Amino acid sequence: MAFLFVAFNLIVSRLLQLQVGSSLLVAALRCMAQLTVVADILQNVLAAKNMWAVAWITGMFLSILVHARLRPDT
């Protein structure tokens, strides 16, 4: 389903000559790669049933969130 959405946007970009097709495709592939890595990490951590590992991962995600919010806009 997501592939159809990206393909539709690629077609519209080409028809309207927006020239954003390649960057859209790169962004979609990058998103898929990042989500795959995060899902694999979370699956392994939660499968271990280790409270400290889950707490550590939660803390890491929260620290990344805080760091991203405090970063100045560029």
C-alpha positions, -999 to +999 in steps of 0.1 A: +000+000+000+028+024+009+045+016-024+014+026-043+014+059-025+050+066-034+045+054-070+015+077-073+035+107-060+064+099-084+040+098-113+023+131-103+058+147-098+068+136-133+035+148-149+037+182-133+075+184-139+081+191-102+115+173-103+111+159-068+108+123-078+143+112-071+144+129-037+110+114-028+123+079-038+155+083-017+135+095+013+111+065+010+139+040+008+157+057+037+125+056+058+121+019+051+157+012+061+154+032+093+121+016+104+135-019+096+165-012+119+144+002+147+119-027+144+147-053+146+163-036+176+130-033+195+120-069+186+152-082+201+151-061+232+114-069+239+120-106+232+147-107+259+121-097+285+148-078+303+134-048+322+167-030+322+172-034+284+137-020+278+144+009+302+177+016+284+161+017+250+133+039+262+159+063+277+178+063+245+147+072+224+138+099+249+173+114+248+172+115+210+138+131+211+150+158+236+182+164+215+161+167+183+138+193+200+167+213+214+185+215+180+183+249+164+164+252+132+187+253+102 
